[in-house]
Amino acid sequence: MSRIRVAVAQFSTGTDLAANLQTCLRMIDQAGKVKPDVIVLPEFINHLAWYENPEHCYAVAVTPDDTFLRAIAAKASSYHCYIKVNVTMRRAHGKVTGTNILFNPGGRICAMNDKQVLMGNENNFLTPATDIAPVVETKYGRLGMYACMDGVIPEVARSLAVRRSHLLLNSLNSFAFDEASLHIPVRAAENKVFVAAANKVGSLVPEELRDMVAARLQISPTLLEGAGESQIVAPDGSVLVKAPRQGEAVVFADIDLREAEHKLRPDGTDIFLTRRPELYVPLGDHPQEPDHLSAAPEVLAGAIQVSSQGRDALEFAIKKVAEGVSAGARLIVLSELFHVTTLDHAEEASSEMIRMLQAVAEDCYIATSIVEDKTHLGVLFNQKGVVLKQPQLHPCGRHPWSRLGNTLNTFDSEWGRIALITGNDAIYPEAFRLAALQGVAVVAVPTQVLEEWEVTLGFRERAAENRMNVVVASSTASGIYAITEDFTLWTPWKNRPFDGNINVPVVTMAQGDELTLASIHPAAAANKMVSYRTHLLHNRPWMLMQPVIS
């Protein structure tokens, strides 16, 4: 394993296969000038993802040994580098797949896998993957491949990362601005791997139809263009290099894949060795519609950031909870164990804390964590008593003494279903996914934020990919991540125009020790249709989850 140079290229394609091939070869030549070890091209490089009918889709798809892919193979051999592409591929019985292909430095295909999660109109023409994507062993390290919508949910990248991929290669055909700002970099940070992503630019529909399609959808024609911003992301979620939003470009970075071997958090927690696949088994179950509780359209929620501990922290919390209740808050989240100074007296301090906050809670639910029976335990309570307890689920370097729970519990409030994600459980995408599968509308997260990506990417993505409101309290960074009521593409949006961002929450961050209030939307959690025939839960590749749940 060594330091390598990775290049990503962004460009536009049209409906002329020969012209598209020449564009690909020209961009590979441009990337080849920097002598890369790996080149990544966008999704659907052979033809626009726009077809008249299934027969047309099949006609413009390619085969592994045709002129199109042989020409790219020759470039891999010429530049003696790996080249990752994505094309529509002809399959048996007239079927077509969106297929990732990796050419090795000798110009041979060394790996292929099909797109697992189809987006919108792709469902009318393409067949999703039926095989688990391979992890490719190279002399540099282990590589994994996926494409576009595969990276908008956590399972595909996670499946590759838990098999110890060092570098994930993502090809995109997306007009969504939130790909570059959120969905691409979060997969690097949550898995502590490198991600190299290449997106399209230019019109994503035939140019002559763009104005008509935009008018029908009631959006600006410019929003039907590939959003560019191809990028290479480090294992901490930082973007090493990024192309502009518009125009052809090649960008590159030198990376040391050995950095992706390090999976420790600042508290010593290994993010993979502490996973508990036996808890994630429901992710591999056939999709079923959860029992959605009737939920309120809008609720005021609060997060209290407390950097002190013990008696001073408790007095501050009482004051701020009272302020929140007076303002009409129905849920307030406090940092994990904010009231505890030593473990010796933690259980007594926890009982006292609940009793004192109940006195001012009224009908507002308070969430935090306590110590009970040698367990780090999330609790939800109001003036009437404790309504939900959630033991910590994963081993944690901060709380090695804690017993672990074995189930994610929920509570049905009068305004929506609530789950608690306690402490370090907040870094595991699978924990939030389990909540979503149970029809949860709001997740309260009493935790301790240790890494910047958790607030800039992690909680934003947990809200987005699951369509759940997330309220986080930590002594270092707290915030409220409210999902939007307008969501499904190409349906009427009532509260805001489509601005190029498909799936991002509205974030209200605390500015130091204070009570932060913001509206959340429990009822909006029932809508998980990101586009036509693309459901964030039901269309997860549940049948390919063996690496995640075993």
Residue pairs with C-beta under 8 A, 6 or more apart in sequence:
1 140
1 141
1 166
1 257
1 258
1 261
2 140
2 256
2 257
3 254
3 255
3 256
3 257
4 37
4 38
4 140
4 141
4 254
4 255
4 257
5 34
5 35
5 36
5 37
5 38
5 252
5 253
5 254
5 255
6 36
6 37
6 38
6 39
6 40
6 167
6 194
6 196
6 232
6 252
6 253
6 255
7 31
7 34
7 36
7 38
7 39
7 40
7 250
7 251
7 252
8 39
8 40
8 196
8 197
8 198
8 230
8 231
8 232
8 243
8 250
8 251
8 252
9 27
9 28
9 30
9 31
9 39
9 40
9 41
9 42
9 198
9 230
9 248
9 249
9 250
10 42
10 198
10 199
10 200
10 201
10 226
10 228
10 230
10 243
10 248
10 249
10 250
11 23
11 24
11 27
11 42
11 200
11 201
11 202
11 248
12 23
12 200
12 201
12 202
12 203
12 226
12 248
13 20
13 23
13 42
13 44
13 45
13 46
13 47
13 48
13 200
13 202
14 20
14 48
14 206
14 207
15 47
15 48
15 50
15 60
15 206
17 46
17 47
17 60
17 62
17 68
20 45
20 46
20 47
21 46
21 67
21 68
21 71
24 41
24 45
24 71
24 72
24 85
25 71
25 72
25 75
27 41
27 248
27 250
28 39
28 41
28 72
28 75
28 79
28 83
29 75
30 250
31 39
31 250
31 252
32 39
32 75
32 78
32 79
32 81
34 250
34 252
35 79
36 79
36 81
36 252
37 81
37 82
37 140
38 81
38 82
38 83
38 84
38 140
38 143
38 167
38 169
38 196
39 79
39 81
39 82
39 83
39 84
40 83
40 84
40 169
40 170
40 171
40 196
40 197
40 198
40 230
41 83
41 84
41 85
41 86
41 171
41 198
42 86
42 171
42 172
42 173
42 198
42 199
42 200
42 226
42 230
43 49
43 86
43 98
43 147
43 148
43 171
43 172
43 173
43 174
43 200
44 86
44 87
44 88
44 98
44 173
44 200
45 85
45 86
45 87
45 171
46 60
46 61
46 62
46 68
46 87
46 88
47 60
47 61
47 88
48 204
48 205
48 206
49 88
49 121
49 122
49 173
49 204
50 204
50 205
50 206
50 209
51 57
51 60
51 125
54 94
54 96
54 124
54 125
55 94
57 88
57 96
57 125
57 126
58 90
58 94
58 96
60 88
61 87
61 88
61 89
61 90
61 96
62 68
62 69
62 87
62 88
62 89
62 90
63 69
63 89
63 90
64 89
64 101
64 109
64 112
68 87
69 85
69 87
69 101
69 109
72 83
72 85
72 103
73 103
73 107
73 108
73 109
74 107
75 83
76 82
76 83
76 103
76 104
76 105
76 106
76 107
77 105
77 106
77 107
78 107
79 105
80 105
81 105
82 102
82 103
82 104
82 105
82 110
82 138
82 143
83 102
83 103
84 100
84 101
84 102
84 103
84 143
84 145
84 169
84 171
85 100
85 101
85 103
85 171
86 98
86 99
86 100
86 101
86 115
86 147
86 171
86 173
87 98
87 99
87 101
88 96
88 97
88 98
88 99
88 126
89 96
89 97
89 98
89 99
89 112
89 114
90 96
91 97
91 127
95 127
96 125
96 126
96 127
97 114
97 115
97 126
97 127
97 128
97 129
98 114
98 115
98 118
98 122
98 126
98 147
99 112
99 113
99 114
99 115
100 111
100 112
100 113
100 114
100 115
100 133
100 145
100 146
100 147
100 169
100 171
101 109
101 111
101 112
102 109
102 110
102 111
102 112
102 136
102 143
102 145
102 169
103 109
103 110
104 110
104 138
110 136
111 134
111 136
111 143
111 145
113 129
113 131
113 133
113 134
113 145
113 146
114 127
114 128
114 129
114 130
114 131
115 122
115 126
115 128
115 129
115 146
115 147
115 148
115 149
115 150
116 128
116 129
116 133
116 146
116 150
116 156
116 541
116 544
117 128
117 149
117 150
117 152
117 153
117 156
117 534
117 539
117 540
117 541
118 126
118 128
118 149
118 533
118 534
118 539
119 148
119 149
119 530
119 531
119 534
120 489
120 490
120 531
120 532
120 533
120 534
121 532
122 149
123 532
123 533
123 534
124 533
128 541
129 541
129 544
130 543
131 544
132 159
132 544
132 546
132 547
133 144
133 145
133 146
133 156
133 159
133 160
133 544
134 144
135 142
135 143
135 144
135 160
135 163
135 164
135 165
136 142
136 143
136 144
136 145
140 166
140 167
140 257
141 166
141 167
141 257
141 260
142 163
142 164
142 165
142 166
142 167
143 165
143 166
143 167
143 168
143 169
144 157
144 160
144 161
144 163
144 165
144 167
144 168
144 169
145 160
145 168
145 169
145 170
145 171
146 156
146 157
146 160
146 168
146 169
146 170
147 170
147 171
147 172
147 173
148 170
148 171
148 172
148 173
148 174
148 179
149 534
150 156
150 157
150 170
151 157
151 170
151 172
151 179
151 183
151 184
151 187
151 197
152 179
152 183
152 465
152 503
152 530
152 536
153 465
153 536
153 540
154 187
154 190
154 429
154 430
154 433
154 461
154 465
155 283
155 433
155 540
155 541
155 544
155 545
155 548
156 541
157 168
157 187
157 191
157 195
158 190
158 191
158 429
158 430
158 548
159 544
159 545
159 547
159 548
160 168
160 547
161 168
161 187
161 191
161 192
161 193
161 272
162 191
162 272
162 275
162 547
162 548
163 547
165 193
165 260
166 193
166 194
166 257
166 260
166 261
167 193
167 194
167 195
167 196
167 255
167 257
167 260
168 187
168 188
168 191
168 193
168 194
168 195
168 196
169 195
169 196
169 197
170 184
170 187
170 195
170 196
170 197
170 198
171 197
171 198
172 179
172 184
172 197
172 198
172 199
172 200
172 226
172 230
173 199
173 200
173 204
173 226
174 199
174 200
174 226
174 227
175 204
175 223
175 224
175 225
175 226
175 227
175 500
176 183
176 227
176 500
176 501
176 502
176 503
177 227
177 229
177 245
177 499
177 500
177 501
178 464
178 501
178 502
178 503
178 504
179 197
179 199
179 227
179 229
180 197
180 199
180 227
180 228
180 229
180 231
180 242
180 245
181 501
181 504
182 457
182 460
182 461
182 464
182 504
183 461
183 464
183 465
183 503
184 195
184 197
184 231
184 233
185 195
185 231
185 233
185 237
185 238
185 239
185 453
185 457
186 237
186 453
186 457
186 458
186 460
186 461
187 193
187 195
187 233
188 194
188 195
188 233
188 234
188 235
188 236
188 237
189 233
189 235
189 236
189 237
189 451
189 453
189 457
189 458
190 427
190 429
190 453
190 457
190 458
190 461
191 235
191 271
192 235
192 236
192 260
192 262
192 263
192 271
193 235
193 260
194 232
194 233
194 234
194 235
194 255
194 257
194 259
194 260
195 231
195 232
195 233
196 231
196 232
196 233
197 230
197 231
197 232
197 233
198 230
199 226
199 227
199 228
199 229
199 230
200 226
200 227
200 228
201 225
201 226
201 227
201 228
201 245
201 246
201 247
201 248
201 249
202 225
202 226
203 210
203 224
203 225
204 224
204 225
204 226
205 213
205 224
210 221
210 224
211 221
213 224
214 220
214 221
214 223
214 224
217 490
219 497
219 498
223 498
223 500
225 246
227 245
227 500
228 243
228 244
228 245
228 246
228 247
228 249
229 242
229 243
229 244
229 245
230 242
230 243
230 249
230 251
231 239
231 240
231 241
231 242
231 243
231 251
232 239
232 240
232 241
232 251
232 252
232 253
232 255
233 239
233 240
234 240
234 255
234 259
235 259
235 260
235 262
236 451
236 452
236 453
237 452
237 453
237 456
237 457
240 253
240 255
241 251
241 252
241 253
242 251
243 249
243 250
243 251
263 270
263 271
263 272
263 273
264 270
264 271
265 271
265 397
265 424
265 427
265 450
265 451
266 450
266 451
267 396
267 397
267 398
267 424
267 450
268 397
269 395
269 396
269 397
269 398
269 424
269 427
271 427
271 428
274 394
274 395
274 396
274 424
275 394
275 428
275 430
276 393
276 394
276 404
277 548
277 549
277 550
278 549
279 393
279 406
279 407
279 408
279 430
279 434
280 430
280 433
280 434
280 545
280 548
280 549
281 549
282 434
282 437
283 430
283 433
283 434
283 437
283 540
283 542
283 545
283 548
283 549
284 542
284 543
284 545
284 546
284 548
284 549
285 542
286 542
287 535
287 537
287 538
287 539
287 540
287 542
289 538
290 437
290 438
290 439
291 439
292 417
292 439
292 526
293 412
293 416
293 417
293 439
293 441
295 415
295 416
295 417
295 441
295 522
295 523
295 525
295 526
296 414
296 415
296 416
296 522
296 523
297 485
297 521
297 522
297 523
297 524
298 519
298 520
298 521
299 330
299 331
299 415
299 416
299 442
299 519
299 520
299 521
299 522
300 327
300 328
300 329
300 330
300 517
300 518
300 519
300 520
301 329
301 330
301 331
301 332
301 333
301 442
301 469
301 471
301 480
301 482
301 517
301 518
301 519
301 520
302 320
302 324
302 327
302 329
302 331
302 332
302 333
302 471
302 480
302 515
302 516
302 517
302 518
303 332
303 333
303 471
303 472
303 473
303 478
303 479
303 480
303 510
303 515
303 516
304 316
304 317
304 320
304 321
304 324
304 332
304 333
304 334
304 335
304 473
304 478
304 514
304 515
304 516
305 335
305 473
305 474
305 475
305 476
305 477
305 478
305 510
305 512
305 513
305 514
305 516
306 313
306 316
306 317
306 334
306 335
306 338
306 473
306 475
306 513
307 475
307 476
307 513
308 316
308 338
308 513
309 337
309 338
309 339
309 340
309 341
309 475
310 339
310 340
310 341
310 349
313 338
313 339
314 338
314 339
314 352
314 353
314 356
316 513
317 334
317 338
317 339
317 353
317 357
318 356
318 357
318 359
318 360
320 332
320 514
320 515
321 332
321 334
321 357
321 360
321 361
321 364
321 366
321 515
322 360
323 515
324 332
324 364
324 515
324 517
325 332
325 360
325 361
325 362
325 364
327 517
329 364
329 517
330 363
330 364
330 365
330 413
330 415
331 364
331 365
331 367
331 418
331 442
331 444
331 471
331 520
332 364
332 365
332 366
332 367
332 515
333 366
333 367
333 368
333 444
333 445
333 446
333 471
333 472
333 473
333 478
334 366
334 367
334 368
334 446
334 473
335 368
335 446
335 447
335 448
335 473
335 474
335 475
335 478
336 368
336 369
336 376
336 422
336 423
336 446
336 447
336 448
336 473
336 474
337 346
337 368
337 369
337 370
337 371
337 376
338 368
338 475
339 349
339 350
339 352
339 353
339 368
339 370
340 346
340 349
340 350
340 370
340 371
341 349
343 371
343 401
346 370
346 371
347 370
347 371
347 372
347 373
350 370
350 371
350 372
353 368
353 370
354 370
354 379
354 381
354 386
357 366
357 381
358 366
358 381
358 382
358 383
358 385
359 383
361 381
361 382
361 383
362 382
362 383
363 382
363 383
364 382
365 380
365 381
365 382
365 387
365 413
365 418
366 380
366 381
366 382
367 378
367 379
367 380
367 418
367 420
367 444
367 446
367 471
367 473
368 378
368 379
368 446
368 473
369 376
369 377
369 378
369 379
369 422
369 423
369 446
370 377
370 379
371 377
372 389
373 403
374 401
374 402
374 403
375 391
375 392
375 402
375 403
375 404
375 405
376 391
376 392
376 396
376 399
376 402
376 422
376 423
377 389
377 390
377 391
377 392
377 422
378 388
378 389
378 390
378 391
378 392
378 420
378 421
378 422
378 423
378 444
378 446
379 386
379 388
379 389
379 390
379 420
380 386
380 387
380 388
380 389
380 390
380 411
380 418
380 420
380 444
381 387
387 411
387 413
388 409
388 410
388 411
388 418
388 420
389 409
390 405
390 408
390 409
390 419
390 420
390 421
390 422
391 402
391 403
391 404
391 405
391 422
392 399
392 402
392 404
392 405
392 422
392 423
392 424
392 425
393 404
393 405
393 406
393 408
393 422
393 425
393 428
393 431
394 404
394 424
394 425
394 428
394 431
395 404
396 402
396 423
396 424
397 424
398 423
398 424
398 448
399 423
399 424
408 419
408 431
408 434
408 435
408 438
409 419
409 420
410 417
410 418
410 419
410 435
410 438
410 439
410 440
411 417
411 418
411 419
412 418
415 522
416 441
416 442
416 522
416 523
416 525
417 438
417 439
417 440
417 441
417 442
417 522
418 440
418 441
418 442
418 443
418 444
419 435
419 438
419 440
419 442
419 443
419 444
420 443
420 444
420 445
420 446
421 431
421 432
421 435
421 443
421 444
421 445
421 447
422 445
422 446
422 447
423 446
423 447
423 448
424 447
424 448
425 431
425 447
426 445
426 447
426 454
426 458
426 459
426 472
427 454
427 458
429 461
429 462
429 465
430 548
432 443
432 462
432 466
432 468
432 470
433 466
435 443
435 466
435 468
436 466
436 467
436 468
436 528
436 536
436 537
437 537
439 525
440 468
440 525
441 468
441 469
441 522
441 523
441 525
441 526
442 468
442 469
442 470
442 471
442 520
442 522
442 525
443 462
443 468
443 469
443 470
443 471
444 471
445 459
445 470
445 471
445 472
445 473
446 473
447 472
447 473
447 474
448 474
448 475
448 476
449 455
449 472
449 474
449 476
449 477
450 476
454 477
455 472
455 477
455 479
455 509
459 470
459 472
459 479
459 481
460 481
460 504
460 505
460 507
462 468
462 470
462 481
463 469
463 470
463 481
463 482
463 483
463 505
464 483
464 503
464 504
464 505
465 503
465 536
466 528
466 536
466 537
467 483
467 487
467 524
467 525
467 527
467 528
467 536
468 483
468 525
469 480
469 481
469 482
469 483
469 505
469 520
469 521
469 522
469 524
469 525
470 480
470 481
470 505
471 480
471 481
471 520
472 478
472 479
472 480
472 481
477 509
477 510
478 509
478 510
478 516
479 507
479 508
479 509
479 510
479 516
480 507
480 508
480 516
480 517
480 518
480 520
481 505
481 506
481 507
482 505
482 506
482 507
482 508
482 518
482 519
482 520
482 521
483 505
483 506
483 520
483 521
483 524
483 525
484 495
484 496
484 504
484 505
484 506
484 521
484 524
485 494
485 495
485 521
485 523
485 524
486 493
486 494
486 495
486 496
487 502
487 503
487 524
487 527
487 529
487 530
488 527
488 529
488 530
488 531
489 498
489 502
489 530
489 531
489 532
490 531
490 532
502 530
503 530
506 518
508 516
508 517
508 518
509 516
510 516
528 535
528 536
528 537
528 538
529 535
529 536
530 536
533 539
